[in-house]
């Protein structure tokens, strides 16, 4: 859309410039060719100048010479103007060719002057392709694209996830601006003189807006249907708007070489030796054996279980011939933010990709490359949305045995959920982490430090890449709600625990298990009688 506006703004300026230059050439030519006034041509000769016929002939010859010189000067200026016009025309043609190539094969390339008209025709054709005037035949009930509804204050949405609610105020600015623009355009349409032949027609305001619906088809555009109160009871006005999507444009074609891009995985830790052993098994297989371009920094708090953790690290180092690790021990209370901050700053080598990780995380070799590809110093940081595993004891309880870990890591609604409220796992270059100011070291324990860092990046000029990734998992572990919590805190803790235990359907099966068991007993009894 921005390119179309830029091209639309550029064309009128070029046309105006061409008209001005042509007008200038015409004026100069008229001035040069217009005969001088009689008084000027027949002016009396100056003192000491020739008189009579000879004098006038001398004056005419002088004037003719001046005129000839002036014409030659004008010819040079005209030649220069023609050269400049040619150069400008070539620039304009090149600009149109560039946009035509960018807009893809859907538009005519042989005639750049037709590009704006072709683009407009393409955008109009999007309305015909979308379900605006007529329905489309769909193969299944799942192929239908549902609408979401909205008022001036709220949006009612189907795809809620964990951080969004069925009813909420639009948080993202682009969504607020999008819906506000639709309402404003609808009001302009209703209040325009052409919309109603009656000279005293009703003037509509935002308070007349009742509700709207919108849906987006990713390859066509967004359809809006807005309903307003009419000027009489039981009368309504409906405005249908469509925001067509333009053709796909080529933006970049890059070759990316990640062969020498090292990742430093920084893990803060206190106790949890058994979890660290499981983590190192994953690290050895994916990081050392498959990837090989990796460094591990462990920041350990306290001394309890420290020797066991160091032994696990040293055994992996010997058996895998792996020397790229750093172990830092701090005699103080655990602070995740401080551990990550120290682990990042202690690095003395060249600029490196930092992957802030926890001990209960499982990653694949493919994820490590995704981490590299979505970070760029001074340009991009990566905030993946990981898949959080449900309690395997509940998921596979009816199977009799829990399968191996690798077989549990399947992305399905029965096995886990996208942890879109977490910002702890992140990839960024060390230079960007240092320049942004690092973690807030006043935060103790777990939680909070990751959100502060995330907000720092959002408030900077860096691009924050946020997307679900299929190679990063949060492994389930029991969540304990302490007795010291207030009743409200304890309730929230239990709700969080329930959300991490199982899906809605699986928790329902646990609640109604007695009814299910009674039904099965009845079925067995009736089958024996028959």
VODO-707430 format. One record per residue (C-alpha): z, x, y; chain; residue number from 0. Coordinates in Angstrom, 2 decimals. Example, Ala and Ser with C-alpha at 12.3 -4.5 7.8 and 13.67 -1.06 7.14 Angstrom:
! VODO-707430
{pt {7.80,12.30,-4.50},A,0}
{pt {7.14,13.67,-1.06},A,1}
! end
This chain:
! VODO-707430
{pt {0.00,0.00,0.00},A,0}
{pt {0.86,2.87,2.37},A,1}
{pt {-2.52,4.52,1.70},A,2}
{pt {-4.37,1.30,2.43},A,3}
{pt {-2.49,0.97,5.73},A,4}
{pt {-3.22,4.62,6.61},A,5}
{pt {-6.92,4.15,5.94},A,6}
{pt {-6.97,0.89,7.89},A,7}
{pt {-5.36,2.65,10.86},A,8}
{pt {-7.71,5.67,10.66},A,9}
{pt {-11.03,3.73,10.60},A,10}
{pt {-10.61,1.86,13.95},A,11}
{pt {-9.68,5.12,15.68},A,12}
{pt {-12.80,6.83,14.42},A,13}
{pt {-14.99,3.91,15.50},A,14}
{pt {-13.46,3.93,19.00},A,15}
{pt {-14.00,7.70,19.26},A,16}
{pt {-17.68,7.36,18.28},A,17}
{pt {-18.21,4.60,20.90},A,18}
{pt {-16.56,6.68,23.64},A,19}
{pt {-18.66,9.75,22.84},A,20}
{pt {-21.90,7.74,22.81},A,21}
{pt {-20.97,6.11,26.14},A,22}
{pt {-20.29,9.52,27.65},A,23}
{pt {-23.71,10.80,26.57},A,24}
{pt {-25.43,7.72,28.09},A,25}
{pt {-23.62,8.04,31.43},A,26}
{pt {-24.40,11.74,31.74},A,27}
{pt {-28.06,11.12,30.95},A,28}
{pt {-28.31,8.28,33.53},A,29}
{pt {-26.68,10.42,36.19},A,30}
{pt {-29.09,13.23,35.52},A,31}
{pt {-32.20,11.09,35.50},A,32}
{pt {-31.40,8.76,38.43},A,33}
{pt {-33.44,9.65,41.60},A,34}
{pt {-31.40,10.84,44.57},A,35}
{pt {-30.97,8.63,47.61},A,36}
{pt {-33.68,8.67,50.31},A,37}
{pt {-31.29,10.10,52.88},A,38}
{pt {-30.36,12.89,50.47},A,39}
{pt {-33.97,13.61,49.53},A,40}
{pt {-35.33,13.48,53.10},A,41}
{pt {-32.39,15.06,54.87},A,42}
{pt {-33.24,17.07,57.93},A,43}
{pt {-33.64,20.76,57.29},A,44}
{pt {-30.75,23.04,58.20},A,45}
{pt {-30.97,25.55,61.05},A,46}
{pt {-33.18,28.55,60.38},A,47}
{pt {-34.83,26.68,57.48},A,48}
{pt {-38.59,26.09,57.16},A,49}
{pt {-39.98,23.09,58.99},A,50}
{pt {-42.94,20.83,58.42},A,51}
{pt {-44.83,20.50,55.17},A,52}
{pt {-43.90,23.97,53.90},A,53}
{pt {-40.23,23.28,54.54},A,54}
{pt {-40.24,20.08,52.56},A,55}
{pt {-42.11,21.72,49.68},A,56}
{pt {-39.51,24.50,49.57},A,57}
{pt {-36.71,21.94,49.52},A,58}
{pt {-38.42,19.97,46.71},A,59}
{pt {-38.91,23.13,44.64},A,60}
{pt {-35.25,24.06,45.10},A,61}
{pt {-34.18,20.57,44.10},A,62}
{pt {-36.52,20.64,41.08},A,63}
{pt {-35.02,23.95,39.94},A,64}
{pt {-31.50,22.57,40.29},A,65}
{pt {-32.52,19.45,38.41},A,66}
{pt {-34.07,21.52,35.62},A,67}
{pt {-30.93,23.63,35.27},A,68}
{pt {-28.78,20.53,35.24},A,69}
{pt {-30.92,18.93,32.50},A,70}
{pt {-30.65,22.11,30.40},A,71}
{pt {-26.88,21.99,30.82},A,72}
{pt {-26.82,18.34,29.73},A,73}
{pt {-28.95,19.14,26.70},A,74}
{pt {-26.43,21.77,25.63},A,75}
{pt {-23.58,19.27,26.07},A,76}
{pt {-25.49,16.63,24.09},A,77}
{pt {-26.07,19.15,21.28},A,78}
{pt {-22.37,19.98,21.22},A,79}
{pt {-21.46,16.29,21.15},A,80}
{pt {-23.88,15.66,18.27},A,81}
{pt {-22.36,18.55,16.32},A,82}
{pt {-18.88,17.14,16.92},A,83}
{pt {-20.00,13.66,15.88},A,84}
{pt {-21.49,15.09,12.69},A,85}
{pt {-18.27,16.96,11.93},A,86}
{pt {-16.15,13.85,12.53},A,87}
{pt {-18.44,11.74,10.33},A,88}
{pt {-18.16,14.26,7.51},A,89}
{pt {-14.37,14.28,7.84},A,90}
{pt {-14.31,10.48,7.67},A,91}
{pt {-16.65,10.45,4.67},A,92}
{pt {-14.50,13.04,2.90},A,93}
{pt {-11.35,11.02,3.61},A,94}
{pt {-12.94,7.86,2.20},A,95}
{pt {-14.18,9.76,-0.88},A,96}
{pt {-10.66,11.08,-1.44},A,97}
{pt {-9.12,7.61,-1.30},A,98}
{pt {-11.88,6.17,-3.47},A,99}
{pt {-11.24,8.83,-6.13},A,100}
{pt {-7.50,8.23,-5.91},A,101}
{pt {-7.89,4.49,-6.34},A,102}
{pt {-9.58,5.03,-9.69},A,103}
{pt {-12.61,3.64,-11.46},A,104}
{pt {-11.87,0.03,-10.51},A,105}
{pt {-13.52,0.50,-7.09},A,106}
{pt {-17.09,1.38,-6.10},A,107}
{pt {-17.46,5.11,-5.42},A,108}
{pt {-21.11,5.32,-4.48},A,109}
{pt {-20.62,3.68,-1.10},A,110}
{pt {-17.38,4.79,0.62},A,111}
{pt {-17.95,2.39,3.51},A,112}
{pt {-17.33,-0.52,1.11},A,113}
{pt {-13.97,0.84,-0.06},A,114}
{pt {-11.71,-1.34,2.17},A,115}
{pt {-13.65,-4.48,1.23},A,116}
{pt {-13.58,-3.54,-2.46},A,117}
{pt {-9.84,-2.90,-2.29},A,118}
{pt {-9.27,-6.30,-0.67},A,119}
{pt {-11.42,-7.92,-3.36},A,120}
{pt {-9.41,-6.14,-6.06},A,121}
{pt {-6.11,-7.35,-4.58},A,122}
{pt {-7.43,-10.92,-4.46},A,123}
{pt {-8.55,-10.67,-8.07},A,124}
{pt {-4.95,-9.87,-9.01},A,125}
{pt {-4.03,-13.43,-7.98},A,126}
{pt {-6.62,-14.81,-10.41},A,127}
{pt {-5.33,-12.59,-13.21},A,128}
{pt {-1.71,-13.63,-12.64},A,129}
{pt {-0.35,-17.07,-13.53},A,130}
{pt {-0.53,-18.48,-10.01},A,131}
{pt {-3.10,-21.27,-10.23},A,132}
{pt {-3.21,-21.74,-14.01},A,133}
{pt {-1.25,-20.80,-17.10},A,134}
{pt {-2.21,-18.18,-19.64},A,135}
{pt {-2.27,-18.39,-23.42},A,136}
{pt {0.60,-16.34,-24.83},A,137}
{pt {0.96,-15.18,-28.45},A,138}
{pt {4.74,-15.77,-28.84},A,139}
{pt {7.72,-17.17,-26.98},A,140}
{pt {8.82,-13.61,-26.18},A,141}
{pt {5.64,-12.88,-24.22},A,142}
{pt {6.56,-15.27,-21.38},A,143}
{pt {7.72,-13.57,-18.18},A,144}
{pt {10.72,-15.55,-16.89},A,145}
{pt {11.48,-16.21,-13.23},A,146}
{pt {14.68,-15.17,-11.54},A,147}
{pt {16.03,-17.38,-8.78},A,148}
{pt {17.68,-16.59,-5.46},A,149}
{pt {19.21,-18.07,-2.33},A,150}
{pt {19.90,-16.42,1.02},A,151}
{pt {23.14,-14.98,-0.39},A,152}
{pt {22.78,-14.58,-4.17},A,153}
{pt {20.37,-13.58,-6.92},A,154}
{pt {20.57,-15.22,-10.36},A,155}
{pt {19.15,-12.83,-12.96},A,156}
{pt {18.63,-12.72,-16.71},A,157}
{pt {18.52,-8.96,-17.29},A,158}
{pt {22.05,-8.09,-16.27},A,159}
{pt {23.04,-4.96,-18.20},A,160}
{pt {26.60,-3.74,-17.80},A,161}
{pt {26.69,-2.98,-14.08},A,162}
{pt {24.94,-6.18,-12.92},A,163}
{pt {26.19,-9.74,-13.13},A,164}
{pt {24.43,-13.06,-13.83},A,165}
{pt {25.13,-13.99,-10.19},A,166}
{pt {25.46,-11.34,-7.51},A,167}
{pt {24.48,-10.25,-4.03},A,168}
{pt {21.50,-7.89,-4.13},A,169}
{pt {22.99,-4.41,-3.96},A,170}
{pt {19.81,-2.37,-3.76},A,171}
{pt {18.24,-2.26,-0.32},A,172}
{pt {14.67,-2.54,-1.64},A,173}
{pt {15.51,-5.81,-3.43},A,174}
{pt {17.25,-7.25,-0.33},A,175}
{pt {14.30,-6.26,1.89},A,176}
{pt {11.80,-7.67,-0.60},A,177}
{pt {13.38,-11.12,-0.75},A,178}
{pt {14.09,-11.21,2.99},A,179}
{pt {10.43,-10.39,3.70},A,180}
{pt {9.33,-13.25,1.46},A,181}
{pt {11.58,-15.74,3.29},A,182}
{pt {10.42,-14.48,6.70},A,183}
{pt {6.74,-14.79,5.79},A,184}
{pt {7.33,-18.29,4.43},A,185}
{pt {9.00,-19.31,7.72},A,186}
{pt {6.13,-17.83,9.73},A,187}
{pt {3.68,-19.81,7.62},A,188}
{pt {5.61,-23.06,8.06},A,189}
{pt {6.01,-22.59,11.81},A,190}
{pt {2.47,-21.44,12.59},A,191}
{pt {0.37,-23.94,14.63},A,192}
{pt {-2.28,-24.10,11.91},A,193}
{pt {0.17,-25.22,9.23},A,194}
{pt {0.50,-28.75,10.56},A,195}
{pt {-1.98,-30.82,12.58},A,196}
{pt {0.88,-32.66,14.29},A,197}
{pt {1.61,-31.01,17.62},A,198}
{pt {5.30,-31.93,17.37},A,199}
{pt {5.78,-30.61,13.87},A,200}
{pt {9.22,-29.60,12.60},A,201}
{pt {10.30,-26.02,13.33},A,202}
{pt {11.82,-24.46,10.22},A,203}
{pt {14.75,-22.04,10.17},A,204}
{pt {16.43,-19.95,7.48},A,205}
{pt {19.03,-22.69,7.07},A,206}
{pt {16.25,-24.96,5.73},A,207}
{pt {15.66,-22.61,2.80},A,208}
{pt {16.98,-24.17,-0.43},A,209}
{pt {16.07,-21.69,-3.15},A,210}
{pt {13.34,-19.41,-4.36},A,211}
{pt {12.01,-18.09,-7.64},A,212}
{pt {10.21,-14.83,-8.32},A,213}
{pt {8.84,-12.91,-11.27},A,214}
{pt {6.99,-9.65,-11.60},A,215}
{pt {4.14,-8.84,-13.94},A,216}
{pt {3.99,-5.06,-13.85},A,217}
{pt {0.19,-4.85,-13.98},A,218}
{pt {-0.55,-7.66,-11.50},A,219}
{pt {2.15,-8.27,-8.89},A,220}
{pt {5.12,-10.41,-7.89},A,221}
{pt {4.90,-14.19,-7.52},A,222}
{pt {7.30,-16.00,-5.16},A,223}
{pt {7.86,-19.75,-4.94},A,224}
{pt {10.11,-20.78,-2.03},A,225}
{pt {11.38,-24.32,-1.41},A,226}
{pt {12.50,-25.62,2.00},A,227}
{pt {13.99,-28.91,3.18},A,228}
{pt {11.40,-31.20,4.73},A,229}
{pt {11.65,-33.10,8.00},A,230}
{pt {12.77,-36.30,6.19},A,231}
{pt {15.08,-37.11,3.27},A,232}
{pt {13.57,-36.43,-0.17},A,233}
{pt {10.79,-34.40,1.45},A,234}
{pt {10.34,-30.71,0.69},A,235}
{pt {7.96,-27.90,1.59},A,236}
{pt {6.96,-25.25,-0.93},A,237}
{pt {5.39,-21.93,-0.05},A,238}
{pt {3.80,-19.80,-2.79},A,239}
{pt {3.38,-16.11,-2.03},A,240}
{pt {1.96,-13.28,-4.08},A,241}
{pt {2.46,-9.56,-3.60},A,242}
{pt {-0.47,-7.97,-5.48},A,243}
{pt {-0.14,-4.52,-6.97},A,244}
{pt {-2.92,-2.12,-6.09},A,245}
{pt {-4.85,0.14,-8.44},A,246}
{pt {-3.14,3.14,-10.02},A,247}
{pt {-3.57,6.28,-7.89},A,248}
{pt {-3.64,9.89,-8.93},A,249}
{pt {-0.81,11.74,-7.20},A,250}
{pt {-0.22,14.97,-9.13},A,251}
{pt {-1.72,16.91,-12.01},A,252}
{pt {0.75,19.68,-12.83},A,253}
{pt {1.09,22.39,-15.47},A,254}
{pt {4.79,22.94,-16.21},A,255}
{pt {5.95,26.03,-18.09},A,256}
{pt {9.53,25.74,-19.35},A,257}
{pt {9.42,28.74,-21.70},A,258}
{pt {11.86,30.78,-19.59},A,259}
{pt {14.01,27.95,-18.20},A,260}
{pt {17.58,28.52,-19.36},A,261}
{pt {20.16,25.71,-19.56},A,262}
{pt {23.85,26.47,-19.15},A,263}
{pt {25.86,23.71,-20.88},A,264}
{pt {29.29,23.48,-19.24},A,265}
{pt {32.03,21.76,-21.27},A,266}
{pt {35.58,21.20,-19.95},A,267}
{pt {38.14,20.90,-22.77},A,268}
{pt {41.84,20.43,-23.55},A,269}
{pt {42.99,20.23,-27.19},A,270}
{pt {40.56,18.04,-29.26},A,271}
{pt {39.72,20.89,-31.65},A,272}
{pt {38.28,18.57,-34.32},A,273}
{pt {35.90,17.01,-31.77},A,274}
{pt {34.89,20.48,-30.61},A,275}
{pt {34.02,21.45,-34.21},A,276}
{pt {31.70,18.43,-34.43},A,277}
{pt {30.20,19.30,-31.03},A,278}
{pt {29.48,22.88,-32.13},A,279}
{pt {27.65,21.66,-35.23},A,280}
{pt {25.33,19.68,-32.94},A,281}
{pt {25.09,22.61,-30.49},A,282}
{pt {24.13,25.05,-33.24},A,283}
{pt {21.43,22.84,-34.75},A,284}
{pt {19.83,21.54,-31.55},A,285}
{pt {20.69,24.23,-29.01},A,286}
{pt {20.60,27.48,-30.93},A,287}
{pt {18.26,26.87,-33.89},A,288}
{pt {15.72,24.45,-32.36},A,289}
{pt {15.75,25.17,-28.62},A,290}
{pt {16.98,28.74,-28.21},A,291}
{pt {16.97,28.82,-24.37},A,292}
{pt {20.60,27.93,-23.88},A,293}
{pt {24.00,29.22,-22.77},A,294}
{pt {27.40,27.62,-23.41},A,295}
{pt {30.35,27.76,-21.01},A,296}
{pt {33.68,26.34,-22.27},A,297}
{pt {36.46,25.89,-19.70},A,298}
{pt {39.72,25.38,-21.62},A,299}
{pt {42.93,24.00,-20.10},A,300}
{pt {46.31,24.99,-21.56},A,301}
{pt {47.11,26.92,-24.74},A,302}
{pt {47.68,24.19,-27.32},A,303}
{pt {44.92,24.39,-30.00},A,304}
{pt {43.22,27.12,-27.93},A,305}
{pt {43.17,29.64,-30.79},A,306}
{pt {41.55,27.07,-33.07},A,307}
{pt {38.88,26.31,-30.48},A,308}
{pt {38.19,30.04,-29.93},A,309}
{pt {37.91,30.57,-33.69},A,310}
{pt {35.30,27.78,-33.98},A,311}
{pt {33.31,29.35,-31.15},A,312}
{pt {33.52,32.87,-32.61},A,313}
{pt {32.55,31.72,-36.11},A,314}
{pt {29.46,30.00,-34.73},A,315}
{pt {28.63,33.14,-32.76},A,316}
{pt {28.79,35.34,-35.88},A,317}
{pt {27.03,33.02,-38.31},A,318}
{pt {24.21,32.13,-35.89},A,319}
{pt {24.05,35.56,-34.17},A,320}
{pt {24.61,33.78,-30.85},A,321}
{pt {26.06,35.74,-27.90},A,322}
{pt {25.16,33.50,-24.96},A,323}
{pt {28.56,31.92,-24.38},A,324}
{pt {31.45,32.18,-21.95},A,325}
{pt {35.05,31.13,-22.64},A,326}
{pt {37.37,30.55,-19.67},A,327}
{pt {41.06,29.69,-20.12},A,328}
{pt {43.15,28.04,-17.37},A,329}
{pt {46.92,27.57,-17.57},A,330}
{pt {47.09,24.28,-15.69},A,331}
{pt {46.78,20.54,-16.04},A,332}
{pt {43.42,19.29,-17.24},A,333}
{pt {40.89,18.37,-14.52},A,334}
{pt {37.35,17.63,-15.60},A,335}
{pt {35.93,18.17,-12.12},A,336}
{pt {37.66,21.52,-11.68},A,337}
{pt {36.57,22.69,-15.14},A,338}
{pt {32.93,21.90,-14.43},A,339}
{pt {33.11,23.40,-10.95},A,340}
{pt {34.56,26.69,-12.21},A,341}
{pt {32.07,26.81,-15.08},A,342}
{pt {29.19,26.37,-12.64},A,343}
{pt {30.38,28.91,-10.08},A,344}
{pt {31.29,31.69,-12.51},A,345}
{pt {27.63,32.11,-13.53},A,346}
{pt {26.32,35.47,-12.22},A,347}
{pt {22.70,35.41,-13.39},A,348}
{pt {19.57,33.96,-11.79},A,349}
{pt {19.36,30.31,-10.75},A,350}
{pt {19.97,28.23,-13.88},A,351}
{pt {19.88,24.58,-14.94},A,352}
{pt {23.42,23.24,-15.38},A,353}
{pt {24.04,20.50,-17.94},A,354}
{pt {27.52,19.02,-17.43},A,355}
{pt {28.58,17.76,-20.82},A,356}
{pt {31.63,16.39,-22.69},A,357}
{pt {32.81,17.25,-26.16},A,358}
{pt {32.11,13.74,-27.52},A,359}
{pt {28.39,13.93,-26.61},A,360}
{pt {25.52,14.37,-29.07},A,361}
{pt {22.16,15.63,-27.75},A,362}
{pt {18.78,16.44,-29.29},A,363}
{pt {16.41,19.35,-28.61},A,364}
{pt {14.01,16.87,-27.01},A,365}
{pt {16.70,15.91,-24.50},A,366}
{pt {17.11,19.55,-23.43},A,367}
{pt {13.43,19.64,-22.49},A,368}
{pt {13.81,16.29,-20.69},A,369}
{pt {16.67,17.90,-18.77},A,370}
{pt {14.41,20.79,-17.73},A,371}
{pt {11.44,18.62,-16.82},A,372}
{pt {13.44,16.35,-14.50},A,373}
{pt {15.17,19.05,-12.47},A,374}
{pt {13.64,21.15,-9.72},A,375}
{pt {15.55,23.43,-7.33},A,376}
{pt {15.77,21.94,-3.87},A,377}
{pt {13.83,18.89,-5.04},A,378}
{pt {15.23,16.89,-8.01},A,379}
{pt {18.44,16.32,-9.97},A,380}
{pt {18.65,14.38,-13.24},A,381}
{pt {21.16,11.63,-14.08},A,382}
{pt {20.33,10.35,-17.57},A,383}
{pt {21.70,7.04,-18.85},A,384}
{pt {23.05,7.79,-22.32},A,385}
{pt {23.38,5.44,-25.30},A,386}
{pt {27.01,4.67,-26.13},A,387}
{pt {27.86,4.16,-29.78},A,388}
{pt {29.94,1.19,-31.01},A,389}
{pt {32.79,1.64,-33.50},A,390}
{pt {31.09,2.64,-36.78},A,391}
{pt {33.98,1.10,-38.71},A,392}
{pt {33.00,-2.34,-37.36},A,393}
{pt {29.23,-1.83,-37.40},A,394}
{pt {29.09,-0.63,-41.00},A,395}
{pt {32.34,-2.14,-42.29},A,396}
{pt {30.55,-4.69,-44.49},A,397}
{pt {28.39,-1.96,-46.04},A,398}
{pt {31.29,-0.37,-47.88},A,399}
{pt {30.69,3.14,-46.48},A,400}
{pt {29.79,4.63,-43.11},A,401}
{pt {26.49,6.60,-43.15},A,402}
{pt {26.23,10.20,-41.87},A,403}
{pt {26.29,10.68,-38.10},A,404}
{pt {22.55,11.36,-37.77},A,405}
{pt {21.79,8.02,-39.44},A,406}
{pt {24.18,6.19,-37.10},A,407}
{pt {22.34,7.32,-33.96},A,408}
{pt {19.89,4.42,-33.79},A,409}
{pt {19.19,2.65,-30.50},A,410}
{pt {19.71,-1.04,-31.26},A,411}
{pt {21.82,-3.76,-29.70},A,412}
{pt {23.94,-3.86,-32.87},A,413}
{pt {24.78,-0.14,-32.73},A,414}
{pt {25.55,0.47,-29.04},A,415}
{pt {24.62,-0.04,-25.39},A,416}
{pt {23.15,1.84,-22.44},A,417}
{pt {26.10,3.28,-20.53},A,418}
{pt {24.62,2.55,-17.11},A,419}
{pt {28.01,2.67,-15.37},A,420}
{pt {28.58,6.37,-16.27},A,421}
{pt {27.50,9.36,-14.18},A,422}
{pt {29.28,12.24,-15.95},A,423}
{pt {26.34,13.74,-17.86},A,424}
{pt {23.96,15.33,-15.39},A,425}
{pt {21.41,18.14,-15.07},A,426}
{pt {20.80,20.07,-11.86},A,427}
{pt {20.04,23.58,-10.73},A,428}
{pt {23.09,25.65,-9.85},A,429}
{pt {21.73,26.26,-6.33},A,430}
{pt {21.64,22.50,-5.65},A,431}
{pt {25.18,22.05,-7.02},A,432}
{pt {26.51,24.84,-4.78},A,433}
{pt {24.62,23.63,-1.70},A,434}
{pt {25.84,20.04,-2.13},A,435}
{pt {29.47,21.24,-2.13},A,436}
{pt {30.36,20.87,-5.83},A,437}
{pt {33.10,18.58,-7.14},A,438}
{pt {36.05,17.10,-5.28},A,439}
{pt {38.84,19.29,-6.69},A,440}
{pt {41.59,16.94,-5.48},A,441}
{pt {40.77,14.52,-8.33},A,442}
{pt {42.94,15.12,-11.41},A,443}
{pt {42.35,14.10,-15.02},A,444}
{pt {39.34,12.05,-16.07},A,445}
{pt {37.16,9.83,-13.90},A,446}
{pt {36.09,9.63,-10.28},A,447}
{pt {34.79,13.17,-9.84},A,448}
{pt {31.39,12.30,-11.32},A,449}
{pt {30.85,9.35,-8.97},A,450}
{pt {31.70,11.49,-5.93},A,451}
{pt {29.13,14.11,-6.93},A,452}
{pt {26.54,11.42,-7.65},A,453}
{pt {27.04,9.94,-4.19},A,454}
{pt {26.64,13.37,-2.58},A,455}
{pt {23.22,13.71,-4.18},A,456}
{pt {22.27,10.16,-3.16},A,457}
{pt {23.18,10.95,0.45},A,458}
{pt {21.05,14.12,0.42},A,459}
{pt {17.28,14.59,0.58},A,460}
{pt {17.08,15.41,-3.14},A,461}
{pt {15.31,13.05,-5.54},A,462}
{pt {17.81,11.55,-8.01},A,463}
{pt {16.08,10.75,-11.32},A,464}
{pt {18.00,8.01,-13.16},A,465}
{pt {16.63,6.77,-16.48},A,466}
{pt {17.73,5.89,-20.03},A,467}
{pt {17.04,8.73,-22.49},A,468}
{pt {16.70,8.40,-26.24},A,469}
{pt {18.15,11.82,-27.11},A,470}
{pt {21.62,11.62,-25.54},A,471}
{pt {24.50,9.73,-27.22},A,472}
{pt {28.15,9.09,-26.46},A,473}
{pt {30.00,9.17,-29.80},A,474}
{pt {32.59,6.49,-30.34},A,475}
{pt {36.26,7.47,-30.19},A,476}
{pt {39.35,5.33,-30.11},A,477}
{pt {40.51,4.28,-26.67},A,478}
{pt {44.27,4.07,-26.19},A,479}
{pt {45.86,1.84,-23.57},A,480}
{pt {49.21,3.35,-22.55},A,481}
{pt {52.39,1.33,-22.26},A,482}
{pt {52.99,2.76,-18.78},A,483}
{pt {50.10,0.73,-17.36},A,484}
{pt {50.76,-2.37,-15.27},A,485}
{pt {49.90,-5.73,-16.88},A,486}
{pt {46.67,-5.94,-14.86},A,487}
{pt {45.68,-2.33,-15.70},A,488}
{pt {46.51,-2.91,-19.36},A,489}
{pt {44.32,-6.02,-19.40},A,490}
{pt {41.40,-4.11,-17.86},A,491}
{pt {41.91,-1.28,-20.35},A,492}
{pt {41.79,-3.70,-23.28},A,493}
{pt {38.62,-5.33,-21.90},A,494}
{pt {37.00,-1.90,-21.66},A,495}
{pt {38.15,-1.12,-25.19},A,496}
{pt {36.62,-4.35,-26.51},A,497}
{pt {33.33,-3.59,-24.76},A,498}
{pt {33.17,-0.19,-26.51},A,499}
{pt {34.16,-1.52,-29.93},A,500}
{pt {31.26,-3.77,-30.87},A,501}
{pt {28.57,-6.14,-29.64},A,502}
{pt {29.27,-9.73,-28.62},A,503}
{pt {28.03,-11.06,-31.94},A,504}
{pt {30.02,-8.56,-34.00},A,505}
{pt {33.24,-9.31,-32.12},A,506}
{pt {32.56,-13.02,-32.73},A,507}
{pt {32.30,-12.35,-36.44},A,508}
{pt {35.73,-10.71,-36.33},A,509}
{pt {37.25,-13.64,-34.44},A,510}
{pt {35.85,-16.21,-36.88},A,511}
{pt {36.17,-14.14,-40.04},A,512}
{pt {38.73,-16.55,-41.57},A,513}
{pt {36.33,-19.47,-41.18},A,514}
{pt {33.51,-17.39,-42.64},A,515}
{pt {35.63,-16.35,-45.63},A,516}
{pt {36.69,-19.97,-46.23},A,517}
{pt {33.03,-21.03,-46.16},A,518}
{pt {32.11,-18.35,-48.71},A,519}
{pt {34.92,-19.46,-51.03},A,520}
{pt {33.69,-23.05,-50.88},A,521}
{pt {30.16,-21.89,-51.65},A,522}
{pt {31.38,-19.98,-54.72},A,523}
{pt {33.42,-22.95,-55.93},A,524}
{pt {30.52,-25.37,-55.58},A,525}
{pt {28.14,-23.00,-57.37},A,526}
{pt {30.52,-22.71,-60.34},A,527}
{pt {30.72,-26.51,-60.69},A,528}
{pt {26.93,-26.78,-60.82},A,529}
! end
